[in-house]
Amino acid sequence: MSFAHLHLHTEYSLLDGLTRIPDLIKKCKATGMSSVAVTDHGNMFGMMKLFDACEKTADKDGNWGVKPILGCEVYVAPRSRHDRKLDNAALNAEGLEDCLDPSGQKDAGYHLVLLAKNPVGFANLSKLVSKGFTEGFYYKPRVDKELLRENSEGLVALSACLGGEVQARLLSGNLDAAERVSREFRDIFGDDFYLEIQDQGFEAERLIIPSQLELSRRTGIPLVATNDAHYLNHDDADLHDTLLCIGTKRLKSDQRRMRFSTDQFYVKSPEEMAAVFPDHPEFLERTLEIASKITLFPITRKPITPQFPVPQGHTLESYFVEVARTCFERRIDECRPLWQKGALKHAEEKYRARLEFELDTILKMGFPGYFLLVWDFIAKARDMGVPVGPGRGSAAGSIVAWSMKITDIDPMQYDLLFERFLNPERISMPDVDIDFCRDGRQRVIDYVTEAYGKDRVSNIVTINQLKTKAVIKDVARVFEKDFAFANNLTKLVPQEPGKPITVGQALEQSEKLKELYDSDAEVRNILDISARLEGLARNTGVHAAGVIIAPDDLTRFAPLSKDKDGKVMVQYSMTEAERAGLLKMDFLGLETLTQIAKTQGYIAQTQGHPLDMNQIRAFDDKRTFELFSQGDTDGIFQFESNGMKNLLRALRPDRFDDLIALNALFRPGPLGAGMGDTYVNRRHGREAVTYMFPTLEPILAPTYGVILYQEQVMQIASLVAGYSLGEADMLRRAMGKKDKEKMAKEKTKFIEQGVLRGYDRAKVSELFDLIEYFAGYGFNKSHSAAYALVAYETAYLKAHFRTEFMAGLLSTKAQRTDDVVKYIQNCREIGIAVLGPDINASQLDFTITGPSEIRFGFAAIKGLGEAALEAILAAREQEGGFKDFFHALKSTDLQKANRRVWEALIKAGAFDSMEPNRAALVEGLPSAMENAGKGGIDLGMVSLFDEAEMASLADNWAVPEDVEPWSRKERLRYERESLGLYVSGHPLEEFKDAMQVHTAGSITAVREGVAAGRIRDREEVTLGVMVTNVQFKTNQKGEAWAILNLEDLTDKIEGLLMASFFNPVTRKKMRPFELYRDLALPDALLRVTGELRVETANGGNGGGEEDEEEQTTIKLFVTALEPLDDYQGKGFNGALVRVPAGDYPDRLVPLLRMYPGSLPLHLEYRGPQGTVARVRAGSDLRVRFDPDLSEKVAKEAGCALSWTY
């Protein structure tokens, strides 16, 4: 007896199905099932994956071991799909039954299983599923019988589980109604409608089996046996139950939650299914009958480019050639001044020859429509004022793309290869990824949607998975473990950026995690369950960049869905969509383009005219390269990491080729292979530049003999072994895949052809091994060059227009507080003052208020929404500015700007110019808002009060008096709360005196000491610092440690809080992380002691050793952390007040008497002739240590108080 599963859910029935498709196909093969359907809830996310997994079962003759049956369990709305009400009581009143899911819970629609018999049926299924999302979505994607009638061709329909409409009628005892519904479905689907019969052990299922038999007898509609499989094996039932708990956010112990009440919802073998229906083998045989109706048909096809409209009298090909040649001539005109200066490598004839070669290749490959389509929307973007990037990826190697301004970097000048982009010997669709300004990207997509039709343009789905750390936390929660338990467990999971790790790998790499696993049964259970669940589909999202442009209605190619924001997306992944014949474009929102655009706006304001960015592309600006060489690259695209800064300082680039190389070098592979050091050393003459053959020099000289780019691998293969560039590209690809068998054949070919061309056999063999090695690290030079251009532009702007650049950068990053904090610190380092926000002076963005002065923008204040800001700015515009705090409140729509908004503005200091006492404004805010609101009352109140009385009521508010201003500490804390940083001061300032006594000085002093040789490597130092950031790490033993970003009032330093450390002072091994982790918190003010580590690298300019500079990096290996509060006031033996020349301030003594204590007081007077006299105050005038006293003496008495020790 054989059997085919026709009702089956995989992991793509999100958080309800547990079965992974590859495992499903293995089981089908093992149990002799030659066909299998996948019918996930409401979607077709798994269709391409099912098709691929089944295709792998084909034998050498092309016979598939398991045939895929592509299906879906759709939700059918009780009435119309457009009806957005779900009222089961109303349904019952109309003679309709409750919609239920398999667990007996109420659902959004009746269930119905649909299977595609052929390509027509698959297209109809795609359309139905799509319309379920785009037209019928209400809790779930729903179709209705109208849609089913319109799209029934080529489909088999099964009446589904207890959630089906037929079964719902039978459950209510209404056999006649069930018969009516059955006949209705048969009318829609004809002989392709079947009644499903299931027995998973539900009492309800067994109750209706007699009725199902009778219904089949009455109607003649055949019964077919299915098992509503939600997991693969019988022993997966409990795991599936845990998955349901994760999906429904319920606890395992919750008796009222959704659950499957039996353990029979698995993929049963034919024998197990026969045991379920021993008296009715025909029910099982019918599954094979249905499977035989279903043909094996492909769902992939070659990509089809949408038809581009061309002018009358043109073919697509002729118009493409005309556009390309016209655009090329414009580019050539731009190049003529450069040829006259001798600035270009190649003559005009070579440009023209390259153009003709590319045009011929593009026409032969059939891609003129693609180029026209991209050219059109990029040109439209520029017309709309949306900044467009210079290109990315291999497209920058095309002179046609450059001519048509699809890309913006000259491929001839930088030896970029067309064949790396389009290989005439390996035809595949071009892949042009385009960067647009972040703020304008959607406008370009909107244009494409309007131009080609809403039914032809969509986004692309991404399936998010249950990732290791997240699933451990999920499982721990399900089993009622608190957050701390789960968090401590996940902290032991090693983590490297961009390198996902499994539970199994974590147990191998983390000794501590393995110890817990072995010793704690609860931990073991949680990790075992997590290991089985990790990697399953969790939910869907929208691909960040991918956009599909179809030649016809999208549903002819792929099913669609919608996200929570209403964005339409194809249900296939990016690669699956392309395999389904759809054209995929990457519309990337590059924030740097937004930053450049904002900077240009500021330059136009300050300079009185815009900057022409084309004028800076000689790439020879000395100040720009000095900025790179100094590592002053905060805010510079791709060049702002600390590692890149160190590489820049070592290399000291002075030409554009260096920037291209740095983009390629600064990656883990090349750096790990020592290519960065080799490049730097050769650049500065510390290592000889050698070439295996002299003929290689033109190819490798720009990178000092280092094979750095994929294009160099291709050029070498072409030069030495006579490969065409197309063949060389295929060789490069093969090298990247490390196919040993193929590489052995290629090596033989390479050597023989190299020998024929006159090269030494042994050396050619050695050369092949060398390029094979470097091919693994080689980078796409076209991409590197395009991004080096963006980096150069940003660096030029920073070098020549620092204030404008930083204002543009801060405005672009305004919504990311961490970035704002970082770049304001950079402003301070380069001498640009950042003023706090001001209610009358600030705008939405940061603004420039002076040559080296920027004012904070409202958009960067936490807690201010867009609507609130618009309301405040509109009111300010209308009023011509606000006179005082209450005027601002009274003039603004308080429905849009609530109390939280005004409180954030006060705490940020936005009203300091009107009222410096922020505490008083916060205290009076509720009454101020109440009175301000009265000014807008229009509820017939004028019958009780005349207009003058109303105005009096509304204006009857003043700033509360006698409210004690916030202490300095409070003020700064609230500033940090609303701005993310301190503007009016720094928390460490109140510890300046304590730090003088109890630390070795400042970070700057330590750096100067290292530079002068006074402080050496591994010397112990003590500093007073604030922790600005903590990054928790795990070493290979599973031990936790942390990187601390530390700063004082002068500089920053990196502190390492290690898991274990040998302290050279105590001569003992210690565990700093365990000892001090509770103190190592962001914003903590600490006295830190540690061992200084000094690392020195040589830079230089290639002029010999006398020109070399040492680049020094210092880090602190922490051995002790203590709160600075513990040292506040300790070690002082008195106070000194310096009184300026002139009258003795009357306010001084009363102020000092407000801080009585035991410290003796000295007064220092300065006479008119510069004489100084110091006297000791009487014993009745002694003070206590208090940092606020210093501030008050300065502000209120105009004197300077310092503490003596």
Secondary structure, DSSP 8 states (H G I E B T S, - for coil): ----B-SB-BTTSTTT--B-HHHHHHHHHHTT--EEEE--BS--TTHHHHHHHHHTT--TTS--SSEEEEEEEEEE-SS-TT-----HHHHHHTT----B-TTS-B-SSEEEEEEE-SHHHHHHHHHHHHHHHHTS-SSS-EE-HHHHHHT-TTEEEE--STTBHHHHHHHTT-HHHHHHHHHHHHHHHGGGEEEEE--SS-HHHHHHHHHHHHHHHHH---EEE---B-BSSGGGHHHHHHHHHHHHT--TT-TTS---SSS--B---HHHHHHHSTT-HHHHHHHHHHHHHS-----------------TT--HHHHHHHHHHHHHHHHHHHHHHHHHHT--SS-HHHHHHHHHHHHHHHHHHT-HHHHHHHHHHHHHHHHTT--B-S--GGGGG-HHHHHTTSS-S-TTTTT--GGGT--TTS------EEEEETTTHHHHHHHHHHHH-TTTEEEEEEEEE--HHHHHHHHHHHTT--HHHHHHHHHTS--BTTB---HHHHHHH-HHHHHHHHH-HHHHHHHHHHHHHTTSEEEEEEEEEEEEE-SS-GGGTS-EEE-TT--EEESS-HHHHHHTT-EEEEEEEEHHHHHHHHHHHHHHHHHSS---GGGGTT---HHHHHHHHTT--TT-TT--SHHHHHHHHHH---SHHHHHHHHHHSSHHHHHTTHHHHHHHHHTTSS----SSGGGHHHHGGGTT---BHHHHHHHHHHHH---HHHHHHHHHHHHHT-HHHHHHHHHHHHHHHHHTT--HHHHHHHHHHHHHHHTT-B-HHHHHHHHHHHHHHHHHHHH-HHHHHHHHHHHTTT-HHHHHHHHHHHHHTT-EEE---TTT--SS-EEEETTEEE--GGGSTT--HHHHHHHHHHHHHHTS-SSHHHHHHHS-TTTS-HHHHHHHHHTTTTTTT-S-HHHHHHHHHHHHHHHHHTT--SSGGGTS-HHHHHHHHH-----SS-----HHHHHHHHHHHHSS-SS--GGGGGHHHHHHHSS--HHHHHHHHHHTSS-TT-EEEEEEEEEEEEEEE-TTS-EEEEEEEE-SS-EEEEEE-SSEEETTTTEEE-HHHHHTTT--TT-EEEEEEEEEEEEEE---SS-GGG--EEEEEEEEEEEEEEGGGGTTTT--EEEEEE-SSS--TTHHHHHHTSEEEE-EEEEEE-TTS-EEEEE--TT--E---HHHHHHHHHHH--EEEEE-
